[in-house]
C-alpha cells in the first residue's frame, strides 16, 4: 500500500462538534417568518374504498390556511402520495392540512369526514401471489425479462437467472437440502424523523429544505411528480439525523410543496415517531426457499432459489439486489433463481442498508451451514472450498476483478475469536458471509483556491457518515496542505455541481474520485501558471511542497500563496479545479462475521457474548470511521435478527412506538470487534464501499450461532426470546 500523509489516518470528523453540542442545523430547527405547520390525515384501514371525503369543516376552522386532497395532486404524482378512490395501506395519506400551529392543524384533521368501505386485506406475499387473491391494483401487470403479462396480478416483477443444468447438478450431489426462510419488515431506526420545509416565491419557484440523502435526486422526483421544470425547484439539503436508505424518497416533499403553493406561505412538516414508523419506507419482508447440492468433498454442484419480496402497496420497478447478491459469493456451475416482487396491503417498502441483500444472505448462509453440517465439514472450510476469486462470474455475469474474499476468510481462520475454544453449555459460535456490489451513479466536485492559498471544496453530495472529513483528507493529500486549510461546503441544487444520491456505499468511492480529479485539475492549472511566472515550459516544472518549482532546481519556484494571490487580479482569473466521476469500476466487497452467543433454555433469551466483523474495505481512508460504520451496521443487524419487527393486525401496525418496537441499545451488545482487510479495487486509492456490506451476514451469523448453542434451526426472523423458547420446547417434544 502507498504511504500517505493524511489518507489512511483517523482524522476527527468535521461534523462531530456541531452534532455533539447541538449547533448542527436540522430541518426541525428551521423557523421562517409566516411559516405554517403541516400534518397528514392517515387512513385507519389497510384496504378500503373512499366513499365520501368532506373537508369543509376543516377549511372553516380558524387558523387553518390550506387543506389538500387527491383532487389537488397532479396526475403525475400518483396514488402513492395521496389516496384517491381507495386506500391501500394503513396510514395511507387521505388529506393534509396547513395551519398556524400544529395543534390547530391536528384539530382540523378531526374535522375531516371520511366514509370508508373496507375491502379484503392481503398482508402476506406468498398468499398475494395466488390467482384468487384480491387485487390491490386492477391495472398491475407482471413485468419480466420477456415483457408484460396479459392479466393483472399482485406480482409486480418477476426476475430469473439461469446458469448450467440445475437438475444435472443436483443429480451429481451427494447431499441436497431444501428449506424455507422468512424475514420481517423493519424500520431504519434513524434518530431524526422525516421532515421538510417548503416555500414558494412570487414567481412560483419552490425552495425546499429537506432531510434527504440526495438533493438532486429529490429535485428530480419532485419535478416529475408535480410537473415542474427542475429550474423552478431548489432543494437545500440539511444535516441528516440518520438515513440508511430511509431518506431516499418523497414521503413529505410533494405534500409540503402543494400546501405551500395553496397557502401562499412557507410550510413545515415534521413527522412524529409514530408517524415515521407507520409511514416510512421500511425494509421488505421476504419468503425465500433455498435448495443446495454438494459433493461429498464439499463442492457445490447446484442451487435453486425462489425469493418472494413484499413491496408493500406500491412496487418499485427495480428488482431487489438480493436476487443477485445471495449466491454471488460462491462458485456455482448450475443455478436457477426465481425472484418475485409482490404488492400487499402494507406500507410501501424502500431501501435499507444493502437493500435486499441481508434477507437473501440470511437464507443462503443458514443453508450453507446446514449443508456443512450434513457433510460433517467445518463451516469455514466448506465456504473456503466454494468462494469466488478473481476471474469468476457473479450471478449477474459480472466478472470479478481483484477481490478480497479469500483474504477475508483467511483473516477469519487466524482470528482469536474463531480459533479459541468456546466453552459452556448452551453456547454456540456462528459464521456467515455476505457481499455487496456497491452503488453507481454520477458525482462532480469543484475546488476553489482562495486568495491566501487555502481551499474551498464544493460538493452536491449529502454527508451521512462523515464524508466531508474524507474529502478534506483527499484534498490535503493531493495538494500537500494541512487539513485545516481545506473547507467543504455541501451546496444546494442551485449552487453545487451535480451528485447522485448518497447511497449504495458509493459516496467515498465516487465523490472521492471526483474530488481527486478536481485536485489534479487545480494542480495542473497551478503548474501552468507557475511555469508562466517562471518563464519556462510546463514540462520543466512540478508542484511540490506548496509551490511550483523547476525540476532539478527547487530553489527556483513560485509559491502556492503567490499564485493564489495573483489569480484574483490577473486576466486568467481565480484558480478552480473541476472533477467528475460516472460509472466507476465495480468494487465488490465481502464481509464475514463470527459471533458467539449464549441461550437461556428456560426463557429463550439470546445473549451476544462476542462479535467479530471481518471485511475487505479496499483501503481505509479513515480507519476509525470505517470501524464505526462496521460496528453500526452490526448493531442494526443484531436488532433485525433478534428483536425488531412490524406487527400487523388486519394490515394495521400495532407497535408504532419505540416502547413496543424493540431496537437494541448499547446494553444489548458487546464491544464489536472489527478486522479490516485491504485488497485494493481498481478505483482511486483502491477504496471499496464500507457501510453496507457489514449488515449483510449479520442475520445469518446470529442464527447459525443459536443453532450451534441449542441444536434449533431458527428459520424465521426475528429470533425473539419467545420464538427461541418455543422452538426449544418444540424440539424437546420431538
Phi, psi and omega in degrees: 000143177294143177271123182246163176275321184237329177286143184083007180248150183269074175289146178296149178293135181295329185269001187296312185297316181298321181284325180288328182267355180083010181274343178297140184261119176253169183303317182295347178276348184285137173222111180253135179308133179080009186291138176259168180244125182255140177223166187238136169272123185249149182291137174275357181245152177275336180204114182198150175272138177273109181274326180207140178221116183235116181252009187299319181293324178293319179297328183276351183290127179304133181098344176277129184251328181209143174226133177234150174228188180300335179295338180267356185268128176302148181302329181291341184288326178085164184283352178293331182282317178207135182294145179247281182272332177207157177265148187240356174200157176298129183084010172302124181301135180245327178203165176219147185231141171239129182219172186290336173225158178294324181298318178293319179300317180291325176296324179295327178301323179290345179271349182280129183258125179227132174251125182248148169246102183302143179239162178302138182262131176249110188240001180236130185298319180293318178295324182294338181281345184291146184301331183265008179289143176301138181275133173283318183234116180292347181245024178264119180241134184301126175266135177214179181295340180264002179123205184250139179294161183267345179237145181289154176200179175272359178273110183279325186213138173234124181236136179227145175234137181226139173208130177068203182242102186296316182297319178295323179297317178292328178294332179279347188279144173274332179228131176229131177229142176224125181216161181243139182232147181230136174240161188255172173279133178224158179269161181288332177078021178291153182286321184269119176295166179300140183201152172199159174230133181237142177220141180239124182277180185295338178268002179090004179282135183263130169243129181228125175265125190216152171269090186226158179270350178206109184294318183289321176297318179297319178298318180295320178296317178297315180299317181292320185283327184259359178069034181249141173293151184298333180294345181255015177229126175241121178252124178252108180285134177259176172302142183249121180274057181095135179229295179058026182097347185281350180242041177269334191250203190237062181295318185245335189311302182299319181294320180296317179294315181297320176296318179295321178296316183287324182279334185072020180218159177295148181228135174246135176233123178229121180288146167285168178298321179297315179299320181296318178295323182282326192247350181293175182257086187286175176286143185285140169291156180220156167232117188231125176254126183239128175238122181236147174230144181213153176286169178298333180279354176096017177266128178293134180250333184197155175216135174229121187229134172243123184240127176242113177254126176280129182266353191079203188285337181226136186258141171283147178288347183266130177290151180298147180293339180299336176303329183258316191289332185304314184261349188294342175289352189236148176282120181224112181288335184227119186220143171219119179236126172247118182244132182236138170246122191234137177272143178217168180277067176222167179305142176303138182271172179209193180281139172218113174025103186058057191307122177089339186283318181300323180296315180295318180294325177304312181291311185293316184287327173295321180291325176299319178294320179295322177295315179300319180296318180295329180273351183072031183250153172296133184297329178289316179295324177299318178290320177307320184292340190238358186287148180283154176226180182304132181098341176285166181251138171283175182297331179270015178073009171294128176274123183292130169274215178295126178222158185251028182299313181298316182295325178297313180292327175296322177296320177298313184300332182263351187286138180304327181287349172261325186281319186293145179294147174252112185253154177115145179287148179060032173243144182212153180244126181246150178229142173203153177242164176194155181222161178216131182285327183098140181284164177230169180162199181236144179215146177221156181214151177234130180244116179259134174263118181286166184296339180263008178087009173267177190231144175232116181260131179245123179229158178254007179273155179266138181269107177259333192229016182095021184294336175302321179295319178300316182295322176298318179298320180295313181297315180299320180293312186291326183259356178066039181240173178281144175303333179293344181266008183238128173246152180235131178242126170272105184278171175266181187289347177268346187239331187266155171292157188299144173211132174288175188300145175279089184198167176074015184057040184251347192294308180296319183292316186265313176292326175300321177294321178294320178295318178300316178298320178298321177296316179296322179295315179295320180295320178297321179291322176299319179296318179299313183287325177295318178298317179297320180295324180274351178072034180230172178285154182301324182293349182266358182235166177214156177263120178207144172053046175065030178202161174258120186230158177292135177295126180083351179224070185297345179288344177259107187206167168229133188282157175303316181298318180294319178295320180294317181296320181291333186295334184273356181233010179249166182295332181293333176082181182302154180268121182229129174256139181234142179215152179212152179218128179222132175050067179288177178296142177302143181222068180300148179229137179246142175234148174226133184241143175237126183225136174252133178230161171233134183244129175275111185293340181280333182238343184082000182296132179256123176250124178278115184275317178207153181216129180233124180246118178253133185210140172275113181254003181079290175204126181273099180297321178226093189305320181296319178292324176298314179299319179297320177297317180296314181296319178297320179294320179297318179299318176298317180296324179295321176295318178299319184287322195249335190217325190285140181192139169271119181257118184249147170225117186054035177082001182255130180293129184259348184234055184274054173203156180284356170286328185249342174262106195268103173266146179289151174245180179299332180288344183268352186228151174279179170297126183272117182277136178241143176230111186268129173251137182235092172251106190299141172274183179271013179266166179308134182066358179080015186289153171233165176296147186242315195288336185261321181308324186287350175273340189297313182277351195296321183297312182289324180301317180290319178298319179293325177292319178298320178297317179295327183282328190237343188081359181265132177262110178272111184255004180226135178260153359278155179269067181291169178303317180297316181296318179293317179301315180296320180295320178296316179297317180297321179294320180295328180281350179084000000 
